[in-house]
Amino acid sequence: MQAVFPLTFAALLFSAGVYGVLSRRNAVLVLMSVELMLAAVTVNLVAFHGLVASEAGDPLLSGQVFALFVMGIGAAEVGVGLAIVLLLYRNRATVNVDDADLMKY
C-alpha cells in the first residue's frame, strides 16, 4: 500500500485544524478545528496500520481499533466542549474565546 497519499492528506487536514485553532475566536469553530485534527490522527492510524500489515502480515486490526478509540475520545471532547460553550454563552452572551479569560462571573 502506498502510504504517501493518506499521510499527505492527514498532514493537510491536521494543518487546517491547527490553523483553525490558532486563528478563530469562536469557540464552536475551535472545537470543529480540534475535530479536524482528530480526524487527521485517525487517518494516520489507519494508514500506518495498512503499511505495517502489508509488510508484516499482521491480521490484527489494531489501527482500526485505535481509530475507534480516537472517535470515542472525540465524542467525549465534543460533549464536554459544547457544555463549556453553552455555559460561556449563558454567562457572557458570547462564544468569543477571548472573553473566556475569567470563568468566575
CORTA-V346424 format. One record per residue. N is the residue number from 0. RES is the residue in one small letter. PHI is phi in whole degrees, -180 to 180 (* if undefined). PSI is psi in whole degrees, 0 to 359 (none if undefined). Layout:
n->N res->RES phi->PHI psi->PSI
n->N res->RES phi->PHI psi->PSI
This chain:
n->0 res->m phi->* psi->132
n->1 res->q phi->-78 psi->119
n->2 res->a phi->-93 psi->0
n->3 res->v phi->-68 psi->315
n->4 res->f phi->-69 psi->312
n->5 res->p phi->-65 psi->324
n->6 res->l phi->-71 psi->324
n->7 res->t phi->-67 psi->317
n->8 res->f phi->-61 psi->317
n->9 res->a phi->-66 psi->322
n->10 res->a phi->-65 psi->318
n->11 res->l phi->-66 psi->319
n->12 res->l phi->-65 psi->317
n->13 res->f phi->-66 psi->321
n->14 res->s phi->-64 psi->321
n->15 res->a phi->-64 psi->322
n->16 res->g phi->-67 psi->318
n->17 res->v phi->-64 psi->318
n->18 res->y phi->-61 psi->319
n->19 res->g phi->-65 psi->321
n->20 res->v phi->-67 psi->319
n->21 res->l phi->-79 psi->335
n->22 res->s phi->-105 psi->341
n->23 res->r phi->-88 psi->151
n->24 res->r phi->-110 psi->343
n->25 res->n phi->-82 psi->130
n->26 res->a phi->-67 psi->327
n->27 res->v phi->-68 psi->320
n->28 res->l phi->-68 psi->328
n->29 res->v phi->-65 psi->318
n->30 res->l phi->-64 psi->322
n->31 res->m phi->-65 psi->324
n->32 res->s phi->-69 psi->324
n->33 res->v phi->-64 psi->322
n->34 res->e phi->-65 psi->325
n->35 res->l phi->-62 psi->319
n->36 res->m phi->-67 psi->322
n->37 res->l phi->-66 psi->325
n->38 res->a phi->-65 psi->323
n->39 res->a phi->-65 psi->321
n->40 res->v phi->-64 psi->320
n->41 res->t phi->-63 psi->317
n->42 res->v phi->-62 psi->319
n->43 res->n phi->-63 psi->317
n->44 res->l phi->-61 psi->314
n->45 res->v phi->-69 psi->321
n->46 res->a phi->-66 psi->316
n->47 res->f phi->-69 psi->326
n->48 res->h phi->-64 psi->318
n->49 res->g phi->-63 psi->324
n->50 res->l phi->-68 psi->314
n->51 res->v phi->-71 psi->319
n->52 res->a phi->-66 psi->326
n->53 res->s phi->-73 psi->330
n->54 res->e phi->-87 psi->319
n->55 res->a phi->-96 psi->347
n->56 res->g phi->71 psi->33
n->57 res->d phi->-80 psi->118
n->58 res->p phi->-81 psi->350
n->59 res->l phi->-72 psi->149
n->60 res->l phi->-102 psi->54
n->61 res->s phi->-67 psi->324
n->62 res->g phi->-65 psi->319
n->63 res->q phi->-69 psi->325
n->64 res->v phi->-67 psi->316
n->65 res->f phi->-63 psi->325
n->66 res->a phi->-64 psi->322
n->67 res->l phi->-65 psi->322
n->68 res->f phi->-64 psi->320
n->69 res->v phi->-63 psi->320
n->70 res->m phi->-64 psi->319
n->71 res->g phi->-64 psi->318
n->72 res->i phi->-64 psi->321
n->73 res->g phi->-64 psi->321
n->74 res->a phi->-66 psi->319
n->75 res->a phi->-66 psi->321
n->76 res->e phi->-64 psi->321
n->77 res->v phi->-66 psi->319
n->78 res->g phi->-62 psi->313
n->79 res->v phi->-69 psi->318
n->80 res->g phi->-64 psi->317
n->81 res->l phi->-69 psi->329
n->82 res->a phi->-65 psi->319
n->83 res->i phi->-65 psi->319
n->84 res->v phi->-64 psi->319
n->85 res->l phi->-65 psi->319
n->86 res->l phi->-66 psi->322
n->87 res->l phi->-64 psi->317
n->88 res->y phi->-67 psi->322
n->89 res->r phi->-66 psi->321
n->90 res->n phi->-86 psi->328
n->91 res->r phi->-114 psi->349
n->92 res->a phi->62 psi->28
n->93 res->t phi->-154 psi->155
n->94 res->v phi->-113 psi->25
n->95 res->n phi->-73 psi->130
n->96 res->v phi->-68 psi->330
n->97 res->d phi->-68 psi->336
n->98 res->d phi->-85 psi->0
n->99 res->a phi->-96 psi->28
n->100 res->d phi->-73 psi->329
n->101 res->l phi->-121 psi->121
n->102 res->m phi->-98 psi->13
n->103 res->k phi->-82 psi->329
n->104 res->y phi->-79 psi->none
